[in-house]
Amino acid sequence: HYRLFNCYGPTETICYVLCEEVKKQEENIPIGRPMKDIKVYIVKDGKQVPRGEQGELWITGTQVGLGYLNRPDKTAEVFVDNPFDKDPKYARAYRTGDIVREREDGKIEFVGRKDGQVKIRGFRIELKEVEAIIREFPDIKDVTVQAFDEPGAGAGKFLAAYIVSPKEINIQELDAFIARCRPLPCR
């Protein structure tokens, strides 16, 4: 006998902040409901959206971090004052970048991302950052990187890069170049 829970919590909130027991197989298993002392908001264009509509997930409560080390620009972008609650406990909000919707039963369902971030094998990857690294490789004029689902249920995702170059590119050399460059600037 066992119970299965689906819990959601970005690193910026210290631990999981939404959780729901999974009682049946669904096409999109919800990420849950807020835990005790957590408030969440689904926001679009600076306003909360009605139940059923999609928007960005904002998280408030004592678990919300203070920001990113040595990244004041990124901190100011995603750690914001909460305009929806005057209680000091919920004064700071973390804008997750995750697009969600609240179902009729009150459970929150993950829909996607508002940016180019994907999660592959547990790692957050910004597609634009991968593109920037590939553009540093000799003779690459342009590139776009996309994430695709691996074949098979629950197999994960993989990245594919589409490049523009006047010359033929040695893929093994490009792979080695990318491996040397992540996650720091190339040397």
N, C-alpha and C positions, 0 to 999 in steps of 0.2 A: 504494500500500500504506500502510495506517495501522493503528494500534492505538488503541482507545478505552478510557478509564478513567473510572470513576465515583468521584469523591473527595468525602469528607464532612469538613467541619471548621467548627465554629462560630467566630465572631470571638473568643470567649473563650479559644480554644486557639491563637491566633496564626495557624495555618495548618491545612491538612487533616491529619486524624489517622487516618482510615480510607480505604482505597483498594482498588479491585478492577478488574481488567481485564474489560470487557464482551465476552464471546465469543459471546453469543447473545441474541436478543430474549426477554425474560421479562415477565410481567405486572407483577411488582414487582422491578425490578433492584436487587440488594443494594447497600448503601452501602459494603460491603467488609469488610476485616479490619484490625486495628490495624497502624499503621506501626511501625517499629523504635523502641524505647524508649517506647512508648505501651501502657498497659494500659486496658482498658475493662471495665466491669461492667454487667450488666443487673440492675436492682434493683427490688424491689417490697416495700413494707412493711419497709424497712430490711434486707432479706435478698436475696442473689443468687438468681435464679430458675434452674431447670434449662433446658437447651437446648430450644428450641421454645416456651417460655412468654414472654409479653410482660412488659416492665418498662421502667423509665426508664433511659436510657443515661447512665452516669457515665464520665468520662474522667480518667485520671491520667497524669502524666509531666511532663517539663520544659516542654512547650509550654503547659501550663495557666497562664492568667493569674493575676494577684494579686487581681483584683476590679474593681469599677466605681468610677470617679472620683466622689467625693462622694456615693456611694450605699452607705453601710455596711449598711443594712438589706437591700438586694438582694444585696450581697456575701455577707453572713452566710447568706442563704437558699440560695444556689447554689454557693458555694465552701466546701466542707466538708472536715473531716478524713476520710481514707480508712480505714474500719474493716477493710478486706479485705487490707491489705498493710502490713507493718512497715518496708519499705525506704523510707528518707527521700526517695528519688527519686520515689516514688509516694504520698507522704504527703498531698498535697492533691488533692481530686477536684472536678471541675466537674460539677454535676448539670444536664444539658442541657435537661430538660423534654421531650425526644423519647422517644416510646415505640417500642421496637424489639423484635426477637426474633432469636435466633441460630438459623439453619437447621441442618439435619443436616450440611450440608457445611462448617459453621463460619463461613459468611458471615453478616454482620449485615444485617437487612432493616428498613427504616424502616416503621413502622406508622402513626404519627400524633403528635399532641401531647397532653400531659396538661393543658394550659391552653388559653386562647383565642388563642394566638399563631398567626398564619398568615404565610406568605411570599407576597408578591405583587410580581411584577416585580423580585425581588431584595431587597425591603425587608421587614423584620420588622414586623408590625403586631399589636398587642394589641387584640383586639376590645373588651375592657372599656374601654380608653382611648378608642376611637372612640365608644363608647356614652356615656362621661362627657362628651365634647365636645358631642355632639348634645343631651344633656340640658340644656346651658347655653343652648340656643337658646330664644327666647321661645315660650311656650305648649306646649312639649314636656313631657308628663307622664311618659312612659316610652318606652323604646326597647330593641330587641335587634338586634344586628348579626350576620349570618351570612356565611360565605364559601362561594362556590359555584364549581364548575369551569366555565370558559368552554366553549362548544361547540367541538368539534374536537379532535383529538389534539394534546396538548402546547400547548394554547392558554393555559394558566394559570388564574388564579382572578380572581374579582371579588367585591366586597362588596355586600350589600343590607341596608338598614336598615328595620326595621319599627317605625313610630312610633305612639304614642298621644297624641292631642291633641284638645282640645275645639273647635279651630278648624282650618280648612284651612291647610296649610303651603305656602308658596311654595318649591318644590324648588330653584329657581335661587338664591334667597336663602340657603337652608340649605346648598347646595353651597359658595357663596362664604364663608359663615360657617365651615364646616369647613376650607376651604382657608386662611383667615386664622389659624385656631387651631392647626394642626398644626405642629410637634410640641410647641410650648410652650403653656402655659395661655392661654386667650383673654384679649384686652385690649379 
